[in-house]
Amino acid sequence: MRLSTVILPIHRWAEGQKTWRQAEELGFHTAYTYDHLSWRTFRDGPWFGAIPTLTAAATVTRSMRLGTLVTSVKPRSPVTR
């Protein structure tokens, strides 16, 4: 049986990378994240982009598949100024 998990992009990377590594160590086959501007109760806190989060996750995981549950067009520039 292959299990998947969802990791919300709510942590700065110093903390977030531990979550992605732990998911792989626990044996999850795939980890997904959301590509939204914010989400429900997390709307007042930090919410990081899905693509940069997945790129960073790929640098700290070895075999776990990565993906987004939702990929949406953003009403903002993807380039931070």
PDB file of N, CA, C and O in Angstrom:
ATOM      1  N   MET A   1       0.831  -1.153   0.000  1.00  0.00           N
ATOM      2  CA  MET A   1       0.000   0.000   0.000  1.00  0.00           C
ATOM      3  C   MET A   1       0.895   1.242   0.000  1.00  0.00           C
ATOM      4  O   MET A   1       1.863   1.321   0.756  1.00  0.00           O
ATOM      5  N   ARG A   2       0.562   2.203  -0.851  1.00  0.00           N
ATOM      6  CA  ARG A   2       1.302   3.467  -0.914  1.00  0.00           C
ATOM      7  C   ARG A   2       0.480   4.558  -0.238  1.00  0.00           C
ATOM      8  O   ARG A   2      -0.688   4.770  -0.565  1.00  0.00           O
ATOM      9  N   LEU A   3       1.097   5.231   0.690  1.00  0.00           N
ATOM     10  CA  LEU A   3       0.415   6.294   1.414  1.00  0.00           C
ATOM     11  C   LEU A   3       0.961   7.651   1.005  1.00  0.00           C
ATOM     12  O   LEU A   3       2.148   7.799   0.714  1.00  0.00           O
ATOM     13  N   SER A   4       0.081   8.633   0.987  1.00  0.00           N
ATOM     14  CA  SER A   4       0.457  10.007   0.662  1.00  0.00           C
ATOM     15  C   SER A   4       0.077  10.916   1.821  1.00  0.00           C
ATOM     16  O   SER A   4      -0.721  10.546   2.682  1.00  0.00           O
ATOM     17  N   THR A   5       0.657  12.104   1.830  1.00  0.00           N
ATOM     18  CA  THR A   5       0.354  13.086   2.859  1.00  0.00           C
ATOM     19  C   THR A   5       0.277  14.472   2.240  1.00  0.00           C
ATOM     20  O   THR A   5       0.733  14.689   1.118  1.00  0.00           O
ATOM     21  N   VAL A   6      -0.298  15.396   2.973  1.00  0.00           N
ATOM     22  CA  VAL A   6      -0.350  16.798   2.561  1.00  0.00           C
ATOM     23  C   VAL A   6       0.451  17.592   3.578  1.00  0.00           C
ATOM     24  O   VAL A   6       0.254  17.451   4.785  1.00  0.00           O
ATOM     25  N   ILE A   7       1.352  18.422   3.085  1.00  0.00           N
ATOM     26  CA  ILE A   7       2.146  19.293   3.947  1.00  0.00           C
ATOM     27  C   ILE A   7       1.844  20.729   3.536  1.00  0.00           C
ATOM     28  O   ILE A   7       2.191  21.154   2.434  1.00  0.00           O
ATOM     29  N   LEU A   8       1.210  21.457   4.412  1.00  0.00           N
ATOM     30  CA  LEU A   8       0.858  22.837   4.097  1.00  0.00           C
ATOM     31  C   LEU A   8       2.103  23.719   4.119  1.00  0.00           C
ATOM     32  O   LEU A   8       2.970  23.531   4.973  1.00  0.00           O
ATOM     33  N   PRO A   9       2.208  24.678   3.198  1.00  0.00           N
ATOM     34  CA  PRO A   9       3.399  25.542   3.122  1.00  0.00           C
ATOM     35  C   PRO A   9       3.298  26.715   4.097  1.00  0.00           C
ATOM     36  O   PRO A   9       3.272  27.873   3.679  1.00  0.00           O
ATOM     37  N   ILE A  10       3.242  26.416   5.396  1.00  0.00           N
ATOM     38  CA  ILE A  10       3.028  27.456   6.398  1.00  0.00           C
ATOM     39  C   ILE A  10       4.260  27.721   7.262  1.00  0.00           C
ATOM     40  O   ILE A  10       4.247  28.625   8.097  1.00  0.00           O
ATOM     41  N   HIS A  11       5.321  26.940   7.066  1.00  0.00           N
ATOM     42  CA  HIS A  11       6.519  27.099   7.895  1.00  0.00           C
ATOM     43  C   HIS A  11       7.673  27.662   7.077  1.00  0.00           C
ATOM     44  O   HIS A  11       7.856  27.309   5.913  1.00  0.00           O
ATOM     45  N   ARG A  12       8.440  28.534   7.698  1.00  0.00           N
ATOM     46  CA  ARG A  12       9.681  28.995   7.061  1.00  0.00           C
ATOM     47  C   ARG A  12      10.552  27.767   6.846  1.00  0.00           C
ATOM     48  O   ARG A  12      10.429  26.784   7.577  1.00  0.00           O
ATOM     49  N   TRP A  13      11.428  27.813   5.854  1.00  0.00           N
ATOM     50  CA  TRP A  13      12.117  26.610   5.420  1.00  0.00           C
ATOM     51  C   TRP A  13      12.997  25.976   6.487  1.00  0.00           C
ATOM     52  O   TRP A  13      13.170  24.757   6.483  1.00  0.00           O
ATOM     53  N   ALA A  14      13.556  26.758   7.396  1.00  0.00           N
ATOM     54  CA  ALA A  14      14.378  26.179   8.464  1.00  0.00           C
ATOM     55  C   ALA A  14      13.582  25.139   9.255  1.00  0.00           C
ATOM     56  O   ALA A  14      14.138  24.131   9.693  1.00  0.00           O
ATOM     57  N   GLU A  15      12.300  25.380   9.434  1.00  0.00           N
ATOM     58  CA  GLU A  15      11.432  24.434  10.128  1.00  0.00           C
ATOM     59  C   GLU A  15      10.749  23.480   9.149  1.00  0.00           C
ATOM     60  O   GLU A  15      10.609  22.292   9.437  1.00  0.00           O
ATOM     61  N   GLY A  16      10.323  23.993   7.997  1.00  0.00           N
ATOM     62  CA  GLY A  16       9.588  23.205   7.027  1.00  0.00           C
ATOM     63  C   GLY A  16      10.349  22.012   6.485  1.00  0.00           C
ATOM     64  O   GLY A  16       9.762  20.958   6.240  1.00  0.00           O
ATOM     65  N   GLN A  17      11.651  22.169   6.296  1.00  0.00           N
ATOM     66  CA  GLN A  17      12.431  21.058   5.738  1.00  0.00           C
ATOM     67  C   GLN A  17      12.409  19.839   6.646  1.00  0.00           C
ATOM     68  O   GLN A  17      12.494  18.709   6.165  1.00  0.00           O
ATOM     69  N   LYS A  18      12.297  20.051   7.945  1.00  0.00           N
ATOM     70  CA  LYS A  18      12.219  18.929   8.885  1.00  0.00           C
ATOM     71  C   LYS A  18      10.945  18.118   8.640  1.00  0.00           C
ATOM     72  O   LYS A  18      10.951  16.890   8.734  1.00  0.00           O
ATOM     73  N   THR A  19       9.864  18.813   8.327  1.00  0.00           N
ATOM     74  CA  THR A  19       8.590  18.144   8.073  1.00  0.00           C
ATOM     75  C   THR A  19       8.674  17.280   6.825  1.00  0.00           C
ATOM     76  O   THR A  19       8.201  16.143   6.827  1.00  0.00           O
ATOM     77  N   TRP A  20       9.274  17.806   5.752  1.00  0.00           N
ATOM     78  CA  TRP A  20       9.402  17.046   4.500  1.00  0.00           C
ATOM     79  C   TRP A  20      10.306  15.838   4.690  1.00  0.00           C
ATOM     80  O   TRP A  20      10.006  14.756   4.185  1.00  0.00           O
ATOM     81  N   ARG A  21      11.407  16.008   5.412  1.00  0.00           N
ATOM     82  CA  ARG A  21      12.303  14.869   5.678  1.00  0.00           C
ATOM     83  C   ARG A  21      11.591  13.807   6.511  1.00  0.00           C
ATOM     84  O   ARG A  21      11.702  12.610   6.243  1.00  0.00           O
ATOM     85  N   GLN A  22      10.861  14.262   7.520  1.00  0.00           N
ATOM     86  CA  GLN A  22      10.167  13.313   8.384  1.00  0.00           C
ATOM     87  C   GLN A  22       9.117  12.520   7.610  1.00  0.00           C
ATOM     88  O   GLN A  22       8.944  11.324   7.845  1.00  0.00           O
ATOM     89  N   ALA A  23       8.418  13.181   6.690  1.00  0.00           N
ATOM     90  CA  ALA A  23       7.423  12.468   5.876  1.00  0.00           C
ATOM     91  C   ALA A  23       8.085  11.337   5.096  1.00  0.00           C
ATOM     92  O   ALA A  23       7.548  10.232   5.017  1.00  0.00           O
ATOM     93  N   GLU A  24       9.241  11.613   4.528  1.00  0.00           N
ATOM     94  CA  GLU A  24       9.950  10.569   3.783  1.00  0.00           C
ATOM     95  C   GLU A  24      10.436   9.467   4.718  1.00  0.00           C
ATOM     96  O   GLU A  24      10.331   8.284   4.394  1.00  0.00           O
ATOM     97  N   GLU A  25      10.964   9.850   5.871  1.00  0.00           N
ATOM     98  CA  GLU A  25      11.442   8.858   6.832  1.00  0.00           C
ATOM     99  C   GLU A  25      10.316   7.963   7.343  1.00  0.00           C
ATOM    100  O   GLU A  25      10.540   6.796   7.664  1.00  0.00           O
ATOM    101  N   LEU A  26       9.110   8.511   7.416  1.00  0.00           N
ATOM    102  CA  LEU A  26       7.950   7.726   7.855  1.00  0.00           C
ATOM    103  C   LEU A  26       7.431   6.790   6.769  1.00  0.00           C
ATOM    104  O   LEU A  26       6.549   5.968   7.020  1.00  0.00           O
ATOM    105  N   GLY A  27       7.979   6.915   5.565  1.00  0.00           N
ATOM    106  CA  GLY A  27       7.636   5.988   4.494  1.00  0.00           C
ATOM    107  C   GLY A  27       6.542   6.444   3.544  1.00  0.00           C
ATOM    108  O   GLY A  27       6.029   5.637   2.769  1.00  0.00           O
ATOM    109  N   PHE A  28       6.174   7.713   3.585  1.00  0.00           N
ATOM    110  CA  PHE A  28       5.167   8.191   2.639  1.00  0.00           C
ATOM    111  C   PHE A  28       5.701   8.113   1.215  1.00  0.00           C
ATOM    112  O   PHE A  28       6.855   8.454   0.957  1.00  0.00           O
ATOM    113  N   HIS A  29       4.867   7.670   0.309  1.00  0.00           N
ATOM    114  CA  HIS A  29       5.222   7.540  -1.095  1.00  0.00           C
ATOM    115  C   HIS A  29       5.209   8.893  -1.803  1.00  0.00           C
ATOM    116  O   HIS A  29       6.070   9.178  -2.635  1.00  0.00           O
ATOM    117  N   THR A  30       4.222   9.722  -1.463  1.00  0.00           N
ATOM    118  CA  THR A  30       4.044  11.018  -2.101  1.00  0.00           C
ATOM    119  C   THR A  30       3.669  12.053  -1.052  1.00  0.00           C
ATOM    120  O   THR A  30       2.962  11.750  -0.091  1.00  0.00           O
ATOM    121  N   ALA A  31       4.152  13.286  -1.245  1.00  0.00           N
ATOM    122  CA  ALA A  31       3.741  14.399  -0.398  1.00  0.00           C
ATOM    123  C   ALA A  31       3.265  15.524  -1.307  1.00  0.00           C
ATOM    124  O   ALA A  31       3.930  15.887  -2.278  1.00  0.00           O
ATOM    125  N   TYR A  32       2.117  16.059  -0.975  1.00  0.00           N
ATOM    126  CA  TYR A  32       1.518  17.140  -1.749  1.00  0.00           C
ATOM    127  C   TYR A  32       1.482  18.416  -0.916  1.00  0.00           C
ATOM    128  O   TYR A  32       1.543  18.370   0.312  1.00  0.00           O
ATOM    129  N   THR A  33       1.382  19.545  -1.592  1.00  0.00           N
ATOM    130  CA  THR A  33       1.136  20.813  -0.928  1.00  0.00           C
ATOM    131  C   THR A  33       0.093  21.578  -1.724  1.00  0.00           C
ATOM    132  O   THR A  33      -0.195  21.241  -2.872  1.00  0.00           O
ATOM    133  N   TYR A  34      -0.464  22.594  -1.117  1.00  0.00           N
ATOM    134  CA  TYR A  34      -1.490  23.411  -1.776  1.00  0.00           C
ATOM    135  C   TYR A  34      -0.870  24.616  -2.451  1.00  0.00           C
ATOM    136  O   TYR A  34       0.139  25.146  -1.987  1.00  0.00           O
ATOM    137  N   ASP A  35      -1.469  25.045  -3.536  1.00  0.00           N
ATOM    138  CA  ASP A  35      -1.034  26.246  -4.238  1.00  0.00           C
ATOM    139  C   ASP A  35      -2.174  27.267  -4.157  1.00  0.00           C
ATOM    140  O   ASP A  35      -2.856  27.532  -5.147  1.00  0.00           O
ATOM    141  N   HIS A  36      -2.364  27.822  -2.984  1.00  0.00           N
ATOM    142  CA  HIS A  36      -3.385  28.843  -2.763  1.00  0.00           C
ATOM    143  C   HIS A  36      -2.705  30.083  -2.192  1.00  0.00           C
ATOM    144  O   HIS A  36      -1.556  30.015  -1.756  1.00  0.00           O
ATOM    145  N   LEU A  37      -3.400  31.201  -2.194  1.00  0.00           N
ATOM    146  CA  LEU A  37      -2.860  32.405  -1.565  1.00  0.00           C
ATOM    147  C   LEU A  37      -2.924  32.301  -0.045  1.00  0.00           C
ATOM    148  O   LEU A  37      -2.057  32.836   0.647  1.00  0.00           O
ATOM    149  N   SER A  38      -3.916  31.634   0.471  1.00  0.00           N
ATOM    150  CA  SER A  38      -4.037  31.346   1.895  1.00  0.00           C
ATOM    151  C   SER A  38      -5.074  30.230   2.042  1.00  0.00           C
ATOM    152  O   SER A  38      -5.704  29.813   1.071  1.00  0.00           O
ATOM    153  N   TRP A  39      -5.230  29.765   3.263  1.00  0.00           N
ATOM    154  CA  TRP A  39      -6.161  28.661   3.455  1.00  0.00           C
ATOM    155  C   TRP A  39      -6.761  28.721   4.846  1.00  0.00           C
ATOM    156  O   TRP A  39      -6.056  28.585   5.845  1.00  0.00           O
ATOM    157  N   ARG A  40      -8.035  28.921   4.900  1.00  0.00           N
ATOM    158  CA  ARG A  40      -8.856  28.867   6.107  1.00  0.00           C
ATOM    159  C   ARG A  40      -8.209  29.506   7.322  1.00  0.00           C
ATOM    160  O   ARG A  40      -7.963  30.713   7.336  1.00  0.00           O
ATOM    161  N   THR A  41      -7.933  28.708   8.338  1.00  0.00           N
ATOM    162  CA  THR A  41      -7.431  29.252   9.604  1.00  0.00           C
ATOM    163  C   THR A  41      -6.004  29.769   9.521  1.00  0.00           C
ATOM    164  O   THR A  41      -5.531  30.407  10.461  1.00  0.00           O
ATOM    165  N   PHE A  42      -5.311  29.510   8.426  1.00  0.00           N
ATOM    166  CA  PHE A  42      -3.935  29.981   8.277  1.00  0.00           C
ATOM    167  C   PHE A  42      -3.856  31.311   7.533  1.00  0.00           C
ATOM    168  O   PHE A  42      -2.760  31.764   7.203  1.00  0.00           O
ATOM    169  N   ARG A  43      -4.982  31.937   7.267  1.00  0.00           N
ATOM    170  CA  ARG A  43      -5.007  33.145   6.440  1.00  0.00           C
ATOM    171  C   ARG A  43      -4.270  34.327   7.053  1.00  0.00           C
ATOM    172  O   ARG A  43      -3.865  35.229   6.320  1.00  0.00           O
ATOM    173  N   ASP A  44      -4.078  34.358   8.371  1.00  0.00           N
ATOM    174  CA  ASP A  44      -3.390  35.465   9.019  1.00  0.00           C
ATOM    175  C   ASP A  44      -1.901  35.202   9.233  1.00  0.00           C
ATOM    176  O   ASP A  44      -1.187  36.068   9.739  1.00  0.00           O
ATOM    177  N   GLY A  45      -1.436  34.036   8.858  1.00  0.00           N
ATOM    178  CA  GLY A  45      -0.029  33.699   9.039  1.00  0.00           C
ATOM    179  C   GLY A  45       0.684  33.588   7.705  1.00  0.00           C
ATOM    180  O   GLY A  45       0.097  33.868   6.660  1.00  0.00           O
ATOM    181  N   PRO A  46       1.941  33.181   7.732  1.00  0.00           N
ATOM    182  CA  PRO A  46       2.675  33.029   6.474  1.00  0.00           C
ATOM    183  C   PRO A  46       2.131  31.873   5.640  1.00  0.00           C
ATOM    184  O   PRO A  46       1.692  30.855   6.175  1.00  0.00           O
ATOM    185  N   TRP A  47       2.168  32.047   4.339  1.00  0.00           N
ATOM    186  CA  TRP A  47       1.746  31.011   3.392  1.00  0.00           C
ATOM    187  C   TRP A  47       2.673  31.127   2.201  1.00  0.00           C
ATOM    188  O   TRP A  47       2.645  32.134   1.494  1.00  0.00           O
ATOM    189  N   PHE A  48       3.488  30.126   1.967  1.00  0.00           N
ATOM    190  CA  PHE A  48       4.522  30.190   0.942  1.00  0.00           C
ATOM    191  C   PHE A  48       4.062  29.519  -0.341  1.00  0.00           C
ATOM    192  O   PHE A  48       3.179  28.661  -0.320  1.00  0.00           O
ATOM    193  N   GLY A  49       4.657  29.907  -1.446  1.00  0.00           N
ATOM    194  CA  GLY A  49       4.292  29.380  -2.751  1.00  0.00           C
ATOM    195  C   GLY A  49       4.581  27.892  -2.875  1.00  0.00           C
ATOM    196  O   GLY A  49       5.556  27.386  -2.318  1.00  0.00           O
ATOM    197  N   ALA A  50       3.721  27.199  -3.615  1.00  0.00           N
ATOM    198  CA  ALA A  50       3.854  25.751  -3.764  1.00  0.00           C
ATOM    199  C   ALA A  50       5.084  25.357  -4.576  1.00  0.00           C
ATOM    200  O   ALA A  50       5.807  24.438  -4.192  1.00  0.00           O
ATOM    201  N   ILE A  51       5.326  26.033  -5.683  1.00  0.00           N
ATOM    202  CA  ILE A  51       6.453  25.645  -6.547  1.00  0.00           C
ATOM    203  C   ILE A  51       7.792  25.846  -5.840  1.00  0.00           C
ATOM    204  O   ILE A  51       8.616  24.932  -5.862  1.00  0.00           O
ATOM    205  N   PRO A  52       8.051  27.000  -5.212  1.00  0.00           N
ATOM    206  CA  PRO A  52       9.304  27.116  -4.452  1.00  0.00           C
ATOM    207  C   PRO A  52       9.395  26.108  -3.305  1.00  0.00           C
ATOM    208  O   PRO A  52      10.473  25.589  -3.016  1.00  0.00           O
ATOM    209  N   THR A  53       8.267  25.836  -2.654  1.00  0.00           N
ATOM    210  CA  THR A  53       8.264  24.858  -1.567  1.00  0.00           C
ATOM    211  C   THR A  53       8.622  23.471  -2.083  1.00  0.00           C
ATOM    212  O   THR A  53       9.427  22.774  -1.465  1.00  0.00           O
ATOM    213  N   LEU A  54       8.036  23.057  -3.209  1.00  0.00           N
ATOM    214  CA  LEU A  54       8.335  21.737  -3.774  1.00  0.00           C
ATOM    215  C   LEU A  54       9.778  21.661  -4.270  1.00  0.00           C
ATOM    216  O   LEU A  54      10.422  20.617  -4.167  1.00  0.00           O
ATOM    217  N   THR A  55      10.277  22.764  -4.805  1.00  0.00           N
ATOM    218  CA  THR A  55      11.678  22.790  -5.247  1.00  0.00           C
ATOM    219  C   THR A  55      12.606  22.582  -4.060  1.00  0.00           C
ATOM    220  O   THR A  55      13.555  21.802  -4.136  1.00  0.00           O
ATOM    221  N   ALA A  56      12.333  23.273  -2.973  1.00  0.00           N
ATOM    222  CA  ALA A  56      13.140  23.108  -1.764  1.00  0.00           C
ATOM    223  C   ALA A  56      12.985  21.692  -1.204  1.00  0.00           C
ATOM    224  O   ALA A  56      13.963  21.093  -0.758  1.00  0.00           O
ATOM    225  N   ALA A  57      11.765  21.157  -1.224  1.00  0.00           N
ATOM    226  CA  ALA A  57      11.536  19.796  -0.728  1.00  0.00           C
ATOM    227  C   ALA A  57      12.330  18.773  -1.532  1.00  0.00           C
ATOM    228  O   ALA A  57      12.803  17.779  -0.981  1.00  0.00           O
ATOM    229  N   ALA A  58      12.476  19.014  -2.817  1.00  0.00           N
ATOM    230  CA  ALA A  58      13.240  18.093  -3.668  1.00  0.00           C
ATOM    231  C   ALA A  58      14.717  18.070  -3.284  1.00  0.00           C
ATOM    232  O   ALA A  58      15.413  17.093  -3.560  1.00  0.00           O
ATOM    233  N   THR A  59      15.194  19.129  -2.656  1.00  0.00           N
ATOM    234  CA  THR A  59      16.605  19.157  -2.252  1.00  0.00           C
ATOM    235  C   THR A  59      16.863  18.398  -0.959  1.00  0.00           C
ATOM    236  O   THR A  59      18.011  18.073  -0.658  1.00  0.00           O
ATOM    237  N   VAL A  60      15.809  18.108  -0.182  1.00  0.00           N
ATOM    238  CA  VAL A  60      16.007  17.421   1.100  1.00  0.00           C
ATOM    239  C   VAL A  60      15.376  16.035   1.153  1.00  0.00           C
ATOM    240  O   VAL A  60      15.479  15.345   2.167  1.00  0.00           O
ATOM    241  N   THR A  61      14.722  15.625   0.066  1.00  0.00           N
ATOM    242  CA  THR A  61      14.162  14.276  -0.010  1.00  0.00           C
ATOM    243  C   THR A  61      14.859  13.519  -1.130  1.00  0.00           C
ATOM    244  O   THR A  61      15.450  14.127  -2.023  1.00  0.00           O
ATOM    245  N   ARG A  62      14.791  12.195  -1.083  1.00  0.00           N
ATOM    246  CA  ARG A  62      15.496  11.414  -2.093  1.00  0.00           C
ATOM    247  C   ARG A  62      14.566  10.641  -3.017  1.00  0.00           C
ATOM    248  O   ARG A  62      14.779  10.621  -4.229  1.00  0.00           O
ATOM    249  N   SER A  63      13.540  10.006  -2.465  1.00  0.00           N
ATOM    250  CA  SER A  63      12.730   9.116  -3.287  1.00  0.00           C
ATOM    251  C   SER A  63      11.236   9.422  -3.267  1.00  0.00           C
ATOM    252  O   SER A  63      10.480   8.875  -4.071  1.00  0.00           O
ATOM    253  N   MET A  64      10.818  10.268  -2.379  1.00  0.00           N
ATOM    254  CA  MET A  64       9.393  10.580  -2.262  1.00  0.00           C
ATOM    255  C   MET A  64       8.940  11.433  -3.446  1.00  0.00           C
ATOM    256  O   MET A  64       9.624  12.377  -3.845  1.00  0.00           O
ATOM    257  N   ARG A  65       7.778  11.087  -4.000  1.00  0.00           N
ATOM    258  CA  ARG A  65       7.217  11.890  -5.083  1.00  0.00           C
ATOM    259  C   ARG A  65       6.605  13.156  -4.492  1.00  0.00           C
ATOM    260  O   ARG A  65       6.098  13.149  -3.370  1.00  0.00           O
ATOM    261  N   LEU A  66       6.659  14.243  -5.260  1.00  0.00           N
ATOM    262  CA  LEU A  66       6.164  15.533  -4.791  1.00  0.00           C
ATOM    263  C   LEU A  66       5.161  16.087  -5.780  1.00  0.00           C
ATOM    264  O   LEU A  66       5.277  15.856  -6.984  1.00  0.00           O
ATOM    265  N   GLY A  67       4.169  16.823  -5.277  1.00  0.00           N
ATOM    266  CA  GLY A  67       3.192  17.406  -6.184  1.00  0.00           C
ATOM    267  C   GLY A  67       2.280  18.400  -5.495  1.00  0.00           C
ATOM    268  O   GLY A  67       2.347  18.596  -4.282  1.00  0.00           O
ATOM    269  N   THR A  68       1.428  19.024  -6.292  1.00  0.00           N
ATOM    270  CA  THR A  68       0.432  19.949  -5.750  1.00  0.00           C
ATOM    271  C   THR A  68      -0.949  19.310  -5.849  1.00  0.00           C
ATOM    272  O   THR A  68      -1.235  18.571  -6.791  1.00  0.00           O
ATOM    273  N   LEU A  69      -1.781  19.595  -4.892  1.00  0.00           N
ATOM    274  CA  LEU A  69      -3.166  19.160  -4.970  1.00  0.00           C
ATOM    275  C   LEU A  69      -3.946  20.086  -5.883  1.00  0.00           C
ATOM    276  O   LEU A  69      -4.857  19.661  -6.593  1.00  0.00           O
ATOM    277  N   VAL A  70      -3.580  21.343  -5.855  1.00  0.00           N
ATOM    278  CA  VAL A  70      -4.221  22.365  -6.673  1.00  0.00           C
ATOM    279  C   VAL A  70      -3.130  23.276  -7.206  1.00  0.00           C
ATOM    280  O   VAL A  70      -2.233  23.666  -6.458  1.00  0.00           O
ATOM    281  N   THR A  71      -3.188  23.614  -8.464  1.00  0.00           N
ATOM    282  CA  THR A  71      -2.284  24.610  -9.036  1.00  0.00           C
ATOM    283  C   THR A  71      -3.159  25.660  -9.695  1.00  0.00           C
ATOM    284  O   THR A  71      -3.908  25.364 -10.626  1.00  0.00           O
ATOM    285  N   SER A  72      -3.059  26.877  -9.212  1.00  0.00           N
ATOM    286  CA  SER A  72      -3.947  27.921  -9.701  1.00  0.00           C
ATOM    287  C   SER A  72      -3.177  29.107 -10.250  1.00  0.00           C
ATOM    288  O   SER A  72      -2.017  29.335  -9.904  1.00  0.00           O
ATOM    289  N   VAL A  73      -3.844  29.855 -11.110  1.00  0.00           N
ATOM    290  CA  VAL A  73      -3.268  31.083 -11.655  1.00  0.00           C
ATOM    291  C   VAL A  73      -3.301  32.131 -10.552  1.00  0.00           C
ATOM    292  O   VAL A  73      -4.332  32.339  -9.913  1.00  0.00           O
ATOM    293  N   LYS A  74      -2.182  32.780 -10.336  1.00  0.00           N
ATOM    294  CA  LYS A  74      -2.090  33.764  -9.265  1.00  0.00           C
ATOM    295  C   LYS A  74      -2.341  35.175  -9.782  1.00  0.00           C
ATOM    296  O   LYS A  74      -1.907  35.522 -10.881  1.00  0.00           O
ATOM    297  N   PRO A  75      -3.037  35.986  -8.997  1.00  0.00           N
ATOM    298  CA  PRO A  75      -3.224  37.382  -9.387  1.00  0.00           C
ATOM    299  C   PRO A  75      -2.053  38.258  -8.946  1.00  0.00           C
ATOM    300  O   PRO A  75      -2.233  39.441  -8.659  1.00  0.00           O
ATOM    301  N   ARG A  76      -0.871  37.687  -8.895  1.00  0.00           N
ATOM    302  CA  ARG A  76       0.328  38.423  -8.506  1.00  0.00           C
ATOM    303  C   ARG A  76       1.502  37.903  -9.306  1.00  0.00           C
ATOM    304  O   ARG A  76       1.454  36.818  -9.886  1.00  0.00           O
ATOM    305  N   SER A  77       2.549  38.693  -9.326  1.00  0.00           N
ATOM    306  CA  SER A  77       3.762  38.304 -10.046  1.00  0.00           C
ATOM    307  C   SER A  77       4.486  37.180  -9.300  1.00  0.00           C
ATOM    308  O   SER A  77       4.564  37.222  -8.072  1.00  0.00           O
ATOM    309  N   PRO A  78       5.011  36.186  -9.999  1.00  0.00           N
ATOM    310  CA  PRO A  78       5.765  35.133  -9.341  1.00  0.00           C
ATOM    311  C   PRO A  78       7.176  35.583  -8.938  1.00  0.00           C
ATOM    312  O   PRO A  78       7.879  34.875  -8.215  1.00  0.00           O
ATOM    313  N   VAL A  79       7.575  36.753  -9.408  1.00  0.00           N
ATOM    314  CA  VAL A  79       8.908  37.288  -9.109  1.00  0.00           C
ATOM    315  C   VAL A  79       8.796  38.227  -7.914  1.00  0.00           C
ATOM    316  O   VAL A  79       8.039  39.198  -7.945  1.00  0.00           O
ATOM    317  N   THR A  80       9.554  37.931  -6.865  1.00  0.00           N
ATOM    318  CA  THR A  80       9.581  38.783  -5.683  1.00  0.00           C
ATOM    319  C   THR A  80      10.492  39.961  -5.954  1.00  0.00           C
ATOM    320  O   THR A  80      11.602  39.804  -6.464  1.00  0.00           O
ATOM    321  N   ARG A  81      10.018  41.121  -5.613  1.00  0.00           N
ATOM    322  CA  ARG A  81      10.843  42.311  -5.849  1.00  0.00           C
ATOM    323  C   ARG A  81      11.438  42.821  -4.580  1.00  0.00           C
ATOM    324  O   ARG A  81      12.161  43.817  -4.594  1.00  0.00           O
TER     325      ARG A  81
END
